Amino acid sequence: MEIISILIQIIILLLFAAACLGFILFPVLFDADVKNKTGKRFLNRWLTGMEFK
């Protein structure tokens, strides 16, 4: 039974790590998608707006 609980904990940890990585990478991937469609970058304006506030 200990092996099963350890495997479940490892799976939960991997899912959590994947969710965190996706949350971190989403703005970068979204910015690339916006640039491909419109030719303008969304993330740079958002970051400069955050810096100056």
C-alpha positions in Angstrom: 0.0 0.0 0.0 2.9 2.4 0.6 4.0 2.1 -3.0 0.6 3.1 -4.3 0.4 6.2 -2.0 3.9 7.2 -3.1 3.0 6.9 -6.7 -0.2 8.9 -6.1 1.9 11.7 -4.4 4.4 11.7 -7.3 1.5 12.0 -9.9 0.0 14.9 -7.9 3.3 16.6 -7.7 3.9 16.2 -11.4 0.5 17.6 -12.2 1.1 20.6 -9.9 4.5 21.2 -11.6 2.9 21.0 -15.0 0.2 23.5 -14.0 2.7 25.9 -12.6 4.9 25.7 -15.7 1.9 26.3 -17.9 0.9 29.3 -15.8 4.4 30.7 -16.2 4.7 30.1 -19.9 1.2 31.1 -20.9 1.9 34.9 -21.3 5.0 34.2 -23.5 3.1 31.7 -25.7 0.0 34.1 -25.8 2.3 37.0 -26.8 3.8 35.0 -29.7 0.3 34.0 -30.9 -0.8 37.7 -30.8 2.3 38.8 -32.6 1.8 36.2 -35.4 -1.8 37.3 -35.9 -1.5 41.1 -35.5 2.1 41.9 -35.9 2.0 43.7 -32.6 3.3 42.5 -29.2 0.9 42.4 -26.3 3.3 41.4 -23.6 5.7 44.3 -24.0 3.0 46.9 -23.5 1.6 45.0 -20.5 5.0 44.8 -18.9 5.9 48.4 -19.4 2.5 49.4 -18.0 3.2 47.3 -14.9 6.6 48.8 -14.5 5.5 52.5 -14.7 2.5 52.1 -12.3 
